[in-house]
Amino acid sequence: MTSIQDEIVLQAKVIHVPVHKNDSEKVSTLGGFIAGGLAACGAVTFTNPIELIKTRMQLQGELAKSAKDAVILYKNPFQAFGIIYRNEGIRGLQQGLMCGYYYQLGLNGCRIGLYEPSRYIITKYLSPSTFSENEKIPQNLLINVAAGFVSGSAGAVLASPFFLIKTRMQSYSKSTTSEAAHHIGQQTYYKGAWDGLSKIYSAEGVRGLYRGVDAAILRTGAGSAAQLPVYNLTKNFLLNNQLAEEHSLGLHFMSSSMAGLGVAIVMNPWDVILTRVYNQKGNLYKGPIDCFQKTIRTEGPSALYKGFWAQLFRIGPHSILTLMFMEQCMKVMVKVETRLFA
């Protein structure tokens, strides 16, 4: 006759205890899209100025054959902030913000909203032995990376026209006294997002709106392949080692910080390429690979990490704010959908 303790162990082996899903797995694809987009819009309100600085730092000295030929107007993010504020004011620092909102709704709506559905489908077909309906999807690093790339690429395609316009708006200096008007890329003026869409469509058609979309897929796919997997990996590590409490602010902050660092390292080279391909007026670059080759051949490999500190200062807070806002938005969406479909 077994003891009570042995009986408990025996029951634990034969009785299946379901694992509760997290909020991102409970919410619908549409709910995830809305929550992801809103979370990113909240974040970009604070990070748009550093995005603008990063864009201009990546464009300065474009294809200059030597350091002597390159005019380095912005030496670091803090000095750049001062120059832009002095010449263009707060409005100059927040240039392209509304277009940034449209971009974030499309990009992060897909990147966050489609991440769990992508992970569900990939796990179901590539790792069926670990998959069970109506239960928490097991964490698998390779599957997570693939899901991140798929969801990020979908967002990049959907939002590409707005990133194109935002890049051109942010590179443009409205100050006639600013050296940026002469030394930062090819200057293109748009009154706003819809003016940009109209002008590009009138001049180049749909193909013009999707100029550089292949570079956008590489850039966003790389960033997405790192962001959510690193976030979830860090989050699970902290929880499993009891270094943070579940649903705590500290847990989300530390996980988001590591995700931001991972994204900055992986994405910066492709971000430089994308910025340059999008900002060109003519056909300076045939595509991302041509831009990659010309940049390295003319400026050296270090050019791929131009604006890295601005990138880190942008993506760090942006990832932290987006993922922290996402946790709250997902909770709200779960409550809303529970009431609507109960």
N, C-alpha and C positions, 0 to 999 in steps of 0.2 A: 504494500500500500504506500503510495507516494505521499510526501508531505505537502502541506499547503503551498510552500514555496515552489516545489517541483511542479505542482499542478498549474501554478501561474505561468511558469516558464513554458510548459507544454502548450497551454492555451495561446500564449503569445506567438508560438511558432505556427499554429494552425489557423488562428483568427487573423484575418487581414484587416489592418487598421488603415483607413484612408488618410492620405495626407492632404491638408487643406491647401487650396489654391491661393496664390496671392492676388491682389487687386487687378494687376495687369492681365492675369489669366482669366479672371471672372468677367471682365468687361468685354463688350462686343467689339468687332473690328472698327465700326463707325465711332463707337464711344472712345476707343483707344486713339483713333485719328484726331478726334476733337480735343481730347485731353492732352495729347502730345503737342498739337499745334498751339493750344492756349498756353501751355507751360513754356514753350519756346518763345512765344511772343512776350511773355512776362520777362523772360531772361534777356532778350535782345534789347528791350527798353534801356537796360542798364549797360549793356556791352557794345551797343552800336558805335559809340565814339572810338573805342579801341579797335573795332573792326575796320573803321575808316582809316585809322592810323596804320594798321597792318597792311591794308591795301596799298596805301601810298608808299610805304617802306618797301614793299615787294616790287613796285614798279620803278623806283628811282634807280638810275644807273642801268636801265634795261639795255642789254646787248652792248654795253660799253666795253671796249677791248682791254682797257687797263684801268687801274684805280685813278690815274690822272685824268682820264677821259670822263669818268663818272662824277656827276655832281651829287654829293651826298648832303641833301638838305636836312633829312631827319636822321639823327645819330642814334637816338634811343626813344622808346615810347613816351617817356616823360618830357623830353625836350620837344618831341613832335607835338605833344598835346599843347604845350605852351605856344609854339609857333602857330598852330592852326587856330587856337583860341584867340590869339592876339590879332591875327589877320582876318578871321572869318566868324569869330564869336561862337556862342552855343549852337546857333542854327547850323553853322558850318560843321561842328563836331557831330551833330545829329542828322547830317545830310543822308538821305536814302533810308530813313527810319521806316516810313510807311511802306516802302517797297520791301524793306526787311521783314515787316510783318507778313506780307503776302508770301514771301519766300519761306519764312519759318512755318507758316500754316501748311504749305505744301510739303516742304522737306521733312520737318519733324512730325507732322501728322502721319506721314507714311513711315518714317524711320521708327517712331515709337509705336504707332498704331498697328503696323504690319509686322512688327518684330515677333510678338508671341504667336500670331497665326503662321508666320513663316517657320518658326521653331517647331510648332505643332506638326505642320505638314512634313518638314524635313525629317523630324524624329520618327514620325509614323511610317515613312517609306524607307528610310535608311537605317533605322535602328528599332524595328518592330518588337524585338524581344524585350526592350526596356519601356515600351509604350503601353499605356492602359488608359482607355477612355474615362473621362470624368475625374481624372486624378491629376495631380501636379506633374508637369512634364519634367523628367530628370535633366539635370544640368550636364551638358557635354560641351567641352570647349570648342571643338571643331564645328559642331552643329550650331553653336551660338555664334561663332564667327561667320559661318555661312548665312545664317538668318540675318545677322547684322548687315552683311554685304547686300543681300537681296532687298531688304526693306530700305536701306540707304540708297541703293541704286534707283529704286522705284521713286523715292522722294526727289532724287536729283533730276530725273527726267521730267517729273511733273512740275517742279519749281524752277527749272533751268532758265526760262525767259526772265524771271524776276531777279535771279542772281546776276544775269548778264547786265540788266539795267542798273541794279544796285551797285555793281562794280564800277560801271562807268560814271554813275552819279557821285560815288564816293571819291573817285580819282580826280574829279573835276574841281578846280579851285575857283570859287566865285570872286575871290579877291584879285583885282588887277595888279596890286602891288606885290602879290605873293610870288616867290620864285617857283612855287609848285606848278603854276600855270604854264611854265616853260620847261620844266625838268621832270615832271611826274607823268610818264606815259603819254598816250594820245588823248587829248582833252575832248570830251563829248558832253554837250549840255542837254539835259532833259528837265522839263518843269516838274515832272513827277513820273510815277510808274506807268500810268496810262498814256502819257505823252510819249514816253519811251517805247512802249509797245506799238503805238500808232506809227511813229517815225520809222522804226525798224521794219515793221510789216510793210509799210508803203514803199520802202527802198529795197528790201531784200526778200519779202514774203515770209512764209512760215520757216523756211530754211535759215533765214537770218535770225529768227527768234530762238532757234535751236543750235546756233553756232556754238561750238565748243561743248556740246552736251556729252560727247565722249570723255572729255577731260573732267566734266562734272561727275560722271559715273565713277571714274577712277578715284577722284578726290573724296567724294562723299562715301563711296563704297569702302574705301580704306579707313576713313574715320569711323564709320558705323561698325565696321568689322572689329574695331578696337573698343569703341565706347561702351556699348551695353554689355558685351562679354566681360570687360575689365570691371565694370561697375558691379555686375552680378557675382563675379569671382571674388572681388574684394568684400562684398557684402556677406557672402556665404562664409568666407574665411573668418571674418570678424564675429559672426554669429556662432559658428562652430567652435571657435576658440574662446567664446564668452568674453570677447573684448569690447562688445557693445550690445545694448539692448535692442530688441526688435522694435521697429517703428520709431526709434529715437532719432532726434535731430543729429546727434553725433554720428550715428551709423550712416545716415544719408550723406552727411558732409564728407566723411572720410572716404566713402565709396565713390562719391562724385569727384573728389579731388584726384584720386588715382585714375579715374576714367579720363579726366581732363588732361592729365600728364600723358597718358597713353595715346590719346587722340592727337595731341600737339606733335609728338615725335613721329607718329606714323603719317599724319596728313600733311604736314608743312610742305614737303617737296611738291606734292600734287596740287596744293593750294597755290603755290607760286606759279605753277604752270597754268592753272585755271584762270588766275587773275590776269595773266598776260594774254592768254588766248581770248578771253572775254573783252579785254579793254582795247584790243586792236581794232582799227577802223577798216583797214584793207586786208591784205593777205600776207602779213609779215610772217605768220606761222601757218603751215598747212594743216596742223592738228597738234594734239598734245605731245606726240612722239617727236615731231619736228621741233616743237618748242623746247622740249627736254634736251634734245641734242644741241640745238643752237645755244641754249643757255649755258650748258656745261662747257661747250667748245669755246664760247666767247668769254664767259665770266668765271668759269671754274665750278667744281661741285659745290663749293660753299654757297653759291648763289641760290641753291635749292632751299637753303635755310635762312634766306633773307626774311627779316620780319619775324624770326622765331620767337623772340621774347614778347613782341606784341601779340603774336599768335597764342603764346602760353598765357599771357595776361588776359587774353580774350576768351580762349577756349576753357581755361580753368574756371573763372567765374561763370561763364556761360553754361558749362556742363553742370557745375554745382547747382546753379539756379534752376536750370531746365529740369534736372533729375529730381531736385527737391520739390519744385512746383509740380512735377509729374506725379509724384507720390500722392500729393494732396488732390490734384485734379482727378486721378484715378479713383480715389476714395469717393469723391463727389459723384463721378460718373456711375460708379457701382450703385450708390444710393438712388440716383435718378433712374437708372435702368431697372432697378429692383422694384421701384414704385410704378414705373410705366408698364412693366411686363409681369408684375406679380399676379 
